Amino acid sequence: MLAAVLHGQEDLRLETCTDPTPDSGEVILQIDVATTCGTDLKVWRRGGHAKMLRPPTLFGHEAAGHIVAVGEGVSAWKVGDRVIANNSAPCMACWYCQRQEYSLCTDLTFNNGTFAQYQKIPAPIVQHNLLLIPDGMPDALASLTEPLACVLHGAARSGLRPRSEWITPPQIAVIGDGAIGLMFVGVLAHQGAEVLLFGGSDQRLELGKKLGAAQIFNHHQVSSLPEQVRDLTAGRGADIVVEATGVPAVWEDAIASARPGATVNLFGGCPKATKISVDTGLLHYSELTLKGVFHNTPHFVRESLALLASQKLPFDQLITDQQPLKNLEQAFFDMRDRKTIKAAILPH
């Protein structure tokens, strides 16, 4: 089969690999559509990821496909089933899993390799995070299940109170107009919040408005993001701030944009070993909650697929390009240059 293999920093090669065969409890997917992701872009640019992979390795983690082979002991699935396979599954046995903190599992099974014609799905993922695609749902839309599951997990941990407790809709600043930031806009606006979106692309910001952003701002035209947020919130700062860029300086801006008592969701993953400075007086006297959020859980994978299938939000508009597998590297150059939000890659 033809597959993309990451060898290092911006070193992505298409190689002919042996077709996978299933071991006990596993299945083999034919990949029908794989979508590019901001995490993939960062991994490609940085040459690795602290948790999910180390080169050389098969690459990619968002896809929709159909089963072409099943291993011994697999009875819940059959050849021909259209499915999405999350890129991980928790062990369900460790200290964290016993407390249902599945994203903190000490033995997460990660699986990469969606930028390929076929992919082997490990038994834990088959057991816990392999889902049937609803009839009529486009493959490309289904392939967005994993990133939206991460966003739903992040939204749930952002301190948004039940609507019955609101005096006025909470004001939430989302910083970043990549696919993840735009997904946060859609999810939080759908829940009734007033979302203020900051990004660097007028075209992406307009998409943010379609997804429900109340106001949009190009950061190139904003002298101070924290001051702008305070101007929009009667001088207080945002009730919730979501950082979705993975830039340490922007983490600091996010913290400075929060009102007393706010939650700051530091969602964007920064480069390894980077550090930020935090004003301890601000953190203490303003009773801020700084929240790091990572990955997803089986519950949110299921919730994500259901939300996408409902087509209540136009998340399909995040896919702005379609390319054959042979053009994968060019798709990453286009993402790097902000010409593409997400690309649908067709391996066959």
N, C-alpha and C positions, 0 to 999 in steps of 0.2 A: 504494500500500500504506500501511497504518498503521504508524508506527514511532515509537519514543521517541528524542527528541533532547535531549542535555544542553547547556544554554546557559550554565550557571554554577553557583554554589553553591546547592544545593537548588532548582535551576531546571530541572526536567525536564518537557518538553512532548511530548504526543502530536501528531504531525503527519502529514499526508497527503503522502507522498513518491512520486516516480516509481518504478515497479517496476524493479528492476535487471535488466540483461541481461549475459550473459557475454562478456568479451573472450577472446582466445586463451589457452588453458590454464586458464580459470576455470570454475567451476560456480555455479549458483544453487540455494540451498536454500529449501524451504518450512520455516519453523521450526515444529516441532510442540510442543516444550516448551523454554522457556528458564528457567534457574534464577538466582535472585538470589545475590549473593556478598558476602562481607565487604569485598572490594576495591571492588566496585560501591558499597557503602554509603559507604565512605571517600571515594571519588571524588565521589559525589553531595554529601556533606557539605562537602568541601573545594573542589569546583568544578573539579577537574582531576586529572591524574596526571603525574608527572615524565617517564614514558617512554611510556605506552600511548596517551594521547589528549590532545587539547586541544579545548575547546569552541569553537564549537558542533560537535557530532559525534553520529553515531549511537551508541547506548549499549548495553551488555551484552556479555558474552563467554563465557557458558556456554549450550550448547544442544544439542539433538538434533533432527534433521529428515530430510527426504528430498529427493533431487535432482529438480528440475523442469526444468532446462535445463543443457546442457553447451556449452562453447565449442569453437572450432576446436582440433584437436590433442589433445583429451582422449579417450583410448581406454580407460583403465582403469576408467572410471566410466560409468554409464548412468542415464537418467531412471528414478526409482523406487527407487534404492538408498537404504536407511536408513543415515545416517552421523552421526558427530560430526566437527566441524572444530575443531581446536585454535585458540586465538585468536592464534597466532603460528607462524612457522617461521623457522629460522635460514637464513642465506644459503649455508652450506656451503663458502664460499670464503675468508672472512677469516682473519686470523692465529689467532683463537680457535677458529673452526670447524675449522681444520686440525688443531688439538690436541684436538678433540672436546669443547671447553668451550662447548657450544652455547648455554647460557643467557647467556653473555657476548658473544655475537655482536654485532659492531658495526653490523650491518645487519639486525637482526630485522625481519621483516614482521609488524606487528601488525594485527589486524582486530577491529573492534567493530561492534555492530549486531544482537545476537541478540534484543533486545526489539523485534521487528518481525515482520511477516508473512513477509518474505523477506529473504535475506541473500546478498550476493555473496561468494564465497570466492576470494581471490587465488591466482594460479598457484603461488607457492612453498608455500602451505599445502596446496593440492590435491596437489602433488608429494610433500610430506614429512610432513604431519600431518592428512590426511583418512583416517578409519578407518571401516570397515563395522561397524555395530552387529550383534552376534550375534542370531540368531533367538530370539525369545521374551524378549529383554531389554527391560524397560520404558524408554520414552523418558526419563522423568524421572531414572531411575537412570543411564542413559548420559550424561545432561547433566552429571553430576558428574565426568566424566573429567578436565577441565582442573584443577580445584582439587586433586583427589587426586593428579594427576601432579606438581603443585608440592610436595605433602606428601611423596611418595615421593622426589623429588629432595632435599628437605630432610632426610629421614630418612637417606638414603644419605650425606649430608655431615655427619652429626652425630657421627661417631666411634664408632659402635656396632661393637664387634669381633665377629668370627665366634663363634658359640655354642661352638665347640670350645675357645676360649680363655677362657671364663668360669670363674671359681671359684664365684661366686654370680651370679644374674641381676643385671644392672646396674640401678641405681635411677635413674630418669629423672623429673625434675620437668617437667611441662607446665603453663605458665602461660597461661591463657586458655581459656574454654569456648565460644568461637564455633565455627563449622563447621570452621575450619582446626585449631584446638586439639583438637577432638574427633576429627578425622581422624588427627591425630598420635597420639592415644591408641590408636585402633584399630590403626594400622599398627605402632606400637612394641610394644604388648602382644601383637599377633599374632606378632611376632618373638621373644617370650619375655621381654621386659623387665618389671620391676616399675615401673609408672607411677603417679606421684603427681600428681593433677590438682588445680589451683587455678583457681577461677572464682567468678563472682558470682551464679550462678543455681542454686538447689537442683534445679530441674527438669533443667537442662542437665547438672549434675553427676551426677544419677542416670542420664542417658543415657550419660555417660562411663563409669559402672560397667558398663553393658550392653556397651560397646565394649571393656572389658577393664581399666579403671583399677583398681589394687589398693586405693588409698585416694583419697578425695575430700575437698576442703576448700573451704568458702566463705570467700573472702578478707575478707569483711565481718566475719567472726568470728575472724580471725587478726591479732594485733597486729603481728607482724613475720614476713613471709613467709620471709626467709632463716633466721631463728631456727627457724621451724617445720620447714623442710627439714632443718636440722642435727639437730633433735630426732628426726627420723624416720630419720636415716642415721648413728646412733652418733656424732654430732658432726662428721662429716666434711664433709657437703654432698653434693649429687647428683653422680653420675658424668657425667650429661648433663643440661643444662637447655635446654628449648625455650621461647622467648618467642614468644607468638602473639597479642599484643594491639596492638602498634604504639604503645605509650605509652612515651615516653623514661624516665620514672621507673621503669617496670616493667623496662625493659632493665637499669637499675642494680640492681634487686632480683634479676634473673636472674643477673647476674654474681656478686653477693654470696652466691648460693645454691649455688654450685658448689664441689666439693671440689678440693683440689690435683690438678692433672693433668686436670681435666675439660674437656669441650668445651661451650661455651655457644652455642647456635644462636639468633641474633638474627633471627628469621624475620619477625616482624610489622613491616610497613613504617610508619615514623613520618612525621609531617608534614614537608614540605620544609624543609631548613635547620635542623632541630632538632639539638641536641647533648646528649651525656651526659658525665658525669664518671666516670673510671675510676681507682681506686687503683693507681698504677703499681707499688707494692711488692707488692700482692696479685697483680697480673697477672704480674710477673716471678718472684717467689719461689714462687708456687703453680703456675707453668708452665701457666697457663690458655690455652686456645685459644678465641678469640672468632671466631665464624664468621657472616658475613652470607650469607644464601642468598636467591637471587632466581629466581623463575619455574620453568621446567621444560625438558625436552629431549625430542626425539622418542622416545628409549628409554623414558622414564618415562610418556609419553602412552600408549604401547602397553601397558606394564605396568599402568597404571591401569585401562584399559578391561578388561583381562583379570581383574584383581582384582575389579572391580565386577561383571562378568558371572558370576564364581564365586559371588557372594552369600555368601561366607564371613563377611563382617562386615555388620552391619545399617546400612549407610550410608544406606539409604533413609529411616531414621528422622530424618535431618537435615532432611528436607523436611517442614516442619510447617504449610505453608499452600499453597493453590492458588487462583490468581486469574486472571481474564481480563486481557488486556493493558490494558484501559481502567482497571484498578485498580492499575496498576504503582506510581504514586506513593504510594498508601496502603500498599502492601507495604513500601516503603522507610521510611515513618513507623513501621510496626510493627516493622521490623528495628531502627531507631534506638531504639525504646522497649523492645527486647529481648522483644517478644511472639512474634517469629518467628525461627527459626534460618535457614532458607532457604525461599523461596517458589517454587513451580512456576508459571510464567506461561504462559498458553495464548493465543497470538496469534490463533487462528482460532475 
